[in-house]
Amino acid sequence: KATVVLNYAAMDPGLTNDRCSFWHFRFYPTSEMKIEALTTYFQKQRPDIKKVFLLNENYTHGQQVSKASREYLARKRPDIQSAGDDVVPLAQVRDFAPQIAKIRASGADTVITSNWGSDLSLLFKAAKDSGLNINFFTMNANNPSIPASLGNWGADKVGVIWNWGHNAPTPELEKIYVDYKKKTNEDFIFAAHWNGLNMLLAAMKQAKSTDAKKVAFALEGLKYKSPIGEIEMRKTDHQLQAPLYLGMWAKQGSKGVKYDAEGTGYGFRSEVVWDSYISAQPTSCQMKRPS
């Protein structure tokens, strides 16, 4: 039976390139889109960053982030030195002290990491315990339980590239965030879910049907007025084109930090908003559509 798949988290670029499918729609940025945005930030706004260490998990996602980071930094900031490029086995390391010692010894001023779950929280714990005061740019520092591990140590040094932020200048989504927090006592962090479900509903209305094929044809190429601005489901590869955000960890009450994360008294300041054209990537997708 034909099924429409709404992808709100998987960042594998292949899903909208060589392995694209008519039935798959991604509402979250790819790892390459995130690195494109981050390296643009390094290029335009962070001349102080001189030496970068890459630390990622040893599976497809981590390998893709490492590859994109090397290539995009070489293109935009060839002056940045590579301090290291390491991988760790997924969810197996219980103590990141050796990795932190290696990063410190390398002289890096910045770490780029796609780690998530325990591989991120334990990395932060080891960095905090050792007093390592350098930049960490992540893809997942906003994920549940990670903010609670940051505290004062992470202020103004831990960043997350994501598709929204609860302190971003988006009044409509701020209202959704506040209402969700009241109802669940949890932070609303994934705008991809909201965009995915609401664009699906819009496609159903446009198709006047819930038939999978009719809905998929209505969804591809759909432009939608979202709380983060107009977004588009690109027809060629079914990759959502939308703004990206950089959040920097900072004390609640400081400039730009109205809301904290997980009751910590700290939250992510909306440092940069990138228009969709900044992170847009070419695609090799040869979409096979049903007749």
C-alpha positions as CSV (number, residue, x, y, z in Angstrom):
1,K,0.0,0.0,0.0
2,A,1.3,3.5,-0.9
3,T,2.5,5.4,2.2
4,V,3.7,9.0,2.5
5,V,6.7,9.2,4.9
6,L,7.2,12.5,6.8
7,N,10.8,12.7,7.9
8,Y,11.3,15.2,10.8
9,A,14.7,14.2,12.1
10,A,17.0,12.1,9.8
11,M,19.7,14.3,8.3
12,D,21.2,11.8,5.8
13,P,21.8,13.8,2.5
14,G,21.3,10.6,0.5
15,L,17.6,10.5,1.3
16,T,17.1,13.6,-1.0
17,N,19.9,12.7,-3.4
18,D,20.7,9.2,-4.8
19,R,18.2,7.5,-2.6
20,C,15.3,10.0,-3.0
21,S,11.8,8.7,-3.2
22,F,8.5,10.2,-4.4
23,W,6.9,9.0,-1.1
24,H,9.5,10.6,1.2
25,F,9.3,14.2,2.4
26,R,12.0,15.7,4.7
27,F,11.0,18.6,7.0
28,Y,14.3,18.8,8.7
29,P,17.6,20.2,7.3
30,T,20.3,17.7,6.1
31,S,23.6,17.6,7.8
32,E,25.1,19.3,4.7
33,M,22.6,22.2,5.0
34,K,23.5,22.7,8.7
35,I,27.3,22.7,7.9
36,E,26.7,25.1,5.0
37,A,25.0,27.5,7.4
38,L,27.6,27.1,10.2
39,T,30.6,27.6,7.9
40,T,29.0,30.7,6.5
41,Y,28.8,32.0,10.1
42,F,32.5,31.2,10.5
43,Q,33.2,33.0,7.3
44,K,31.1,36.1,7.9
45,Q,31.1,36.6,11.6
46,R,33.8,34.6,13.4
47,P,37.3,35.5,12.2
48,D,38.4,34.7,15.7
49,I,38.0,30.9,15.0
50,K,41.4,29.6,13.9
51,K,41.6,25.9,14.7
52,V,38.8,23.4,14.5
53,F,38.6,19.8,15.9
54,L,35.9,17.5,14.4
55,L,34.5,14.9,16.8
56,N,31.7,12.7,15.5
57,E,30.1,9.3,16.0
58,N,31.4,6.5,13.7
59,Y,28.3,5.8,11.6
60,T,26.9,7.4,8.4
61,H,25.7,10.6,10.0
62,G,28.9,11.4,11.8
63,Q,31.0,10.5,8.8
64,Q,28.8,12.8,6.6
65,V,29.2,15.7,9.0
66,S,33.0,15.2,9.2
67,K,33.2,15.2,5.3
68,A,31.0,18.2,4.9
69,S,32.9,20.2,7.6
70,R,36.3,19.5,5.9
71,E,35.0,20.4,2.4
72,Y,33.0,23.5,3.4
73,L,35.7,24.9,5.7
74,A,38.3,24.5,2.9
75,R,36.0,26.4,0.5
76,K,35.0,29.3,2.9
77,R,37.8,29.5,5.5
78,P,40.9,27.9,4.1
79,D,42.9,29.7,6.8
80,I,41.3,27.6,9.5
81,Q,43.7,24.8,10.7
82,S,42.5,21.3,11.3
83,A,43.2,20.3,14.9
84,G,41.9,16.8,14.5
85,D,39.2,14.6,13.0
86,D,38.1,11.8,15.3
87,V,35.2,9.4,15.5
88,V,33.8,7.4,18.5
89,P,31.6,4.3,18.4
90,L,28.0,5.1,18.7
91,A,26.7,5.1,22.3
92,Q,29.6,3.0,23.7
93,V,31.9,5.5,25.3
94,R,31.2,6.1,29.0
95,D,34.1,8.5,29.7
96,F,35.1,11.2,27.2
97,A,38.1,12.4,29.3
98,P,40.6,11.0,26.8
99,Q,38.9,12.7,23.9
100,I,38.8,16.0,25.8
101,A,42.5,15.6,26.7
102,K,43.3,15.1,23.0
103,I,41.2,18.2,22.0
104,R,43.0,20.3,24.7
105,A,46.4,19.1,23.5
106,S,45.6,19.9,19.9
107,G,45.2,23.6,20.7
108,A,41.7,23.8,19.1
109,D,39.6,26.8,19.8
110,T,36.5,25.2,18.4
111,V,34.8,21.7,18.2
112,I,32.2,20.8,15.6
113,T,30.3,17.7,16.7
114,S,27.2,15.9,15.5
115,N,27.1,13.7,18.7
116,W,23.7,13.1,20.3
117,G,22.3,11.3,23.3
118,S,24.9,10.1,25.8
119,D,27.7,10.8,23.4
120,L,26.9,14.5,23.7
121,S,26.0,14.7,27.4
122,L,29.1,12.8,28.5
123,L,31.3,14.8,26.1
124,F,30.0,18.0,27.8
125,K,30.5,16.5,31.2
126,A,34.1,15.6,30.5
127,A,34.7,19.1,29.0
128,K,33.1,20.8,32.0
129,D,35.0,18.6,34.5
130,S,38.3,19.5,32.9
131,G,37.5,23.2,32.6
132,L,37.9,23.2,28.8
133,N,36.8,26.6,27.7
134,I,36.5,26.5,23.9
135,N,33.6,26.7,21.4
136,F,31.4,23.7,20.8
137,F,29.1,23.9,17.8
138,T,26.6,21.0,17.8
139,M,23.5,19.8,15.9
140,N,21.8,18.4,19.0
141,A,22.5,20.4,22.1
142,N,18.8,21.4,22.3
143,N,17.7,17.7,22.5
144,P,15.9,16.5,25.7
145,S,18.2,16.2,28.8
146,I,21.2,17.8,27.0
147,P,20.5,21.4,28.2
148,A,20.4,20.2,31.8
149,S,24.1,19.1,31.4
150,L,25.4,22.5,30.4
151,G,24.8,24.9,33.2
152,N,27.1,28.0,33.5
153,W,30.0,26.2,31.9
154,G,28.3,26.2,28.4
155,A,27.4,29.9,28.5
156,D,28.5,31.7,25.3
157,K,30.5,28.7,24.1
158,V,27.9,26.0,23.2
159,G,25.9,26.5,20.0
160,V,23.2,24.5,18.2
161,I,22.2,24.6,14.6
162,W,18.5,23.9,14.4
163,N,15.3,24.7,12.5
164,W,14.0,27.0,15.1
165,G,14.7,28.3,18.6
166,H,12.4,29.3,21.5
167,N,14.1,32.7,21.7
168,A,14.0,33.3,18.0
169,P,12.1,36.4,16.6
170,T,9.0,34.4,15.6
171,P,6.0,35.6,17.6
172,E,3.6,32.9,16.3
173,L,5.9,30.1,17.3
174,E,6.6,31.7,20.6
175,K,2.9,31.5,21.4
176,I,2.9,27.8,20.4
177,Y,6.0,27.3,22.6
178,V,4.3,29.0,25.6
179,D,1.0,27.0,25.2
180,Y,2.8,23.7,24.8
181,K,4.9,24.4,27.9
182,K,1.8,25.1,29.9
183,K,0.1,21.9,28.8
184,T,3.1,19.5,29.0
185,N,5.7,21.2,31.2
186,E,8.2,20.3,28.5
187,D,10.0,22.6,26.0
188,F,8.7,22.8,22.4
189,I,11.8,22.4,20.4
190,F,11.0,20.7,17.1
191,A,9.4,23.0,14.6
192,A,9.8,20.2,12.0
193,H,7.0,18.3,13.5
194,W,4.7,21.3,13.4
195,N,5.6,22.1,9.8
196,G,5.3,18.5,8.7
197,L,1.8,18.0,10.1
198,N,0.5,21.3,9.0
199,M,1.8,21.0,5.5
200,L,0.4,17.5,5.3
201,L,-3.0,19.0,6.3
202,A,-2.6,21.7,3.7
203,A,-1.8,19.1,1.0
204,M,-4.8,17.1,1.9
205,K,-7.0,20.1,1.6
206,Q,-5.5,21.0,-1.7
207,A,-5.9,17.5,-3.0
208,K,-9.4,17.2,-1.5
209,S,-8.3,13.7,-0.6
210,T,-6.4,11.6,1.9
211,D,-5.2,9.2,-0.9
212,A,-1.4,8.9,-0.5
213,K,-0.6,9.5,-4.2
214,K,-2.9,12.5,-4.5
215,V,-1.5,14.0,-1.2
216,A,2.1,13.4,-2.3
217,F,1.6,15.2,-5.6
218,A,-0.1,18.1,-3.7
219,L,2.7,18.2,-1.1
220,E,5.7,18.4,-3.6
221,G,6.3,22.0,-4.5
222,L,3.9,23.2,-1.9
223,K,4.6,26.7,-0.5
224,Y,3.3,27.3,3.0
225,K,3.1,30.3,5.3
226,S,4.7,28.9,8.4
227,P,5.3,30.8,11.7
228,I,8.9,30.9,10.7
229,G,8.0,32.5,7.3
230,E,7.2,31.1,3.9
231,I,8.7,27.6,3.4
232,E,8.7,25.4,0.4
233,M,8.8,21.6,-0.1
234,R,11.2,21.5,-3.0
235,K,9.7,19.5,-5.8
236,T,12.9,18.1,-7.3
237,D,14.0,16.2,-4.2
238,H,11.3,16.7,-1.5
239,Q,13.6,18.6,0.8
240,L,12.0,21.5,2.8
241,Q,13.6,24.9,2.1
242,A,13.2,26.9,5.3
243,P,15.3,29.3,7.5
244,L,17.9,27.8,9.9
245,Y,18.9,29.2,13.3
246,L,22.0,29.3,15.4
247,G,21.3,29.2,19.1
248,M,24.0,30.1,21.7
249,W,23.7,29.0,25.3
250,A,23.3,32.0,27.6
251,K,21.9,33.0,31.0
252,Q,18.2,33.7,31.1
253,G,17.5,37.4,31.4
254,S,20.6,38.3,29.3
255,K,20.0,39.9,26.0
256,G,17.9,37.7,23.7
257,V,17.2,35.0,26.3
258,K,13.6,35.4,27.5
259,Y,13.0,31.6,27.9
260,D,15.3,29.1,29.5
261,A,15.6,25.4,28.6
262,E,14.5,22.6,31.0
263,G,14.3,24.9,34.0
264,T,18.1,25.5,34.0
265,G,18.0,29.3,34.1
266,Y,19.9,29.2,30.8
267,G,18.6,29.1,27.3
268,F,19.6,29.4,23.7
269,R,20.0,33.0,22.4
270,S,19.0,33.3,18.8
271,E,22.4,34.3,17.4
272,V,21.8,34.1,13.7
273,V,18.9,33.4,11.3
274,W,19.9,32.1,7.9
275,D,17.4,32.5,5.0
276,S,16.8,29.3,3.2
277,Y,19.0,30.2,0.2
278,I,22.1,30.2,2.5
279,S,21.8,26.5,3.4
280,A,20.2,25.2,0.1
281,Q,22.1,22.4,-1.5
282,P,22.1,21.0,-5.0
283,T,20.5,17.6,-5.5
284,S,21.3,14.6,-7.7
285,C,17.8,13.2,-7.2
286,Q,16.2,11.6,-10.3
287,M,12.6,11.4,-8.9
288,K,10.5,8.5,-10.2
289,R,6.9,9.5,-10.0
290,P,3.9,7.2,-10.3
291,S,1.7,7.7,-13.3
